[in-house]
Amino acid sequence: MAIETIDLTRGVPGTVAPLADAFARPITYVRISVTDRCNLRCVYCMPEAGLPWIAKAEILSFEEIGRIVEAAASAGVRSIRLTGGEPLVRRDLARLVRRLAAIDGIDDISLSTNGLLLAEQCEELVAAGLRRVNISLDTLRPDRFALIARRPGLDRVLAGIEAALAAGLGPVKLNCVVMRGQNDDELLDFAELTRDRPIFMRFIEMMPVVDNAELQRDAYLSAAEMLGRIREREELLPVPGPGGNGPARYFAFPGARGAVGVISPLSHDYCDTCNRVRLTADGRLRLCLFGDYEIDLRSPVRAGAGREELAALFHGGMLIKPERHHLKLGEAGSRMRAFSEIGG
Ligand code: SAM
């Protein structure tokens, strides 16, 4: 496994000690959910009717997010990923990107999106300081897209991918949740996307949340099986990843410009190298995607807490960040109803 060198010495003037949890893992990465709302209803993620959305007044403003990120940066956080829900449905996201890009110490801003609104917002986001993008793509077939996402729109997602490549938002990573009987027959078609273009196609094991436990039990496919099924047909060699903060392991066809990645939270968990925490749309610092360990940051922010006080809350969070999650097939590890609640 590649060892990432993290320069924690480039502190911001007046910084507090760099964040590290009780297991000596440096925490340099915050994933921020900017909304719990989404313009798709993917079967593995959200009920068709949606969820009880968080009231607008409870959602952090861009200014509040900015103050939290300033505090996080003062404690050594370097990378931010904006996610959701669907982050591009939040109005004027580029304004937030610009605000975060101006914060001392933040040198990597990325986005996770379903791609539907990306083509129209890409240029503005790049101008604001966005550097990298992950786009969800669970099928290459329009009829299936409507079944899996419960909305049409594959053509717009594909246009979003093209726009990201054209804008140099590299590396472009595509995320596919592989489901038995729904899209697992497309594994090779997805992998083919990586031959001629710098695309990093990542296959994700479906994770259980409260509302999908049954589907997850029935449709779960392990990363080993995904790789095995591609390898039955084509040679795949282990390769280093394209960089970033993630837990994927990468493999490539000989001579390919991109690579196939697998993310295997269930079968091969990667908690040992966890470098991240999450901020929910309503301002809770979530210490682990699974397991309900969180701290309210919105109340102190709204009560006027300053940078040092907020940084101290990040440090406090390190004490309750668990060593690992305990995900099991068909069993949600937390009360979370969907990834959109936390920021997947
Ligand atoms: N809407 C954005 C998107 O589509 O990327 C960001 C939020 S979405 C919750 C982030 C990622 O989580 C997507 O790649 C999605 O496929 C993945 N995801 C959602 N529910 C999942 C589950 N139960 N298991 C594995 N991945 C899941």
Boltz pocket constraint, residues with backbone or C-beta under 6 A from the ligand:
constraints:
  - pocket:
      binder: B
      contacts: [[A, 38], [A, 44], [A, 45], [A, 83], [A, 84], [A, 85], [A, 86], [A, 87], [A, 112], [A, 113], [A, 114], [A, 115], [A, 134], [A, 135], [A, 136], [A, 175], [A, 176], [A, 177], [A, 204], [A, 205], [A, 206], [A, 207], [A, 208], [A, 209], [A, 212], [A, 339], [A, 340], [A, 343], [A, 344]]
      max_distance: 6.0
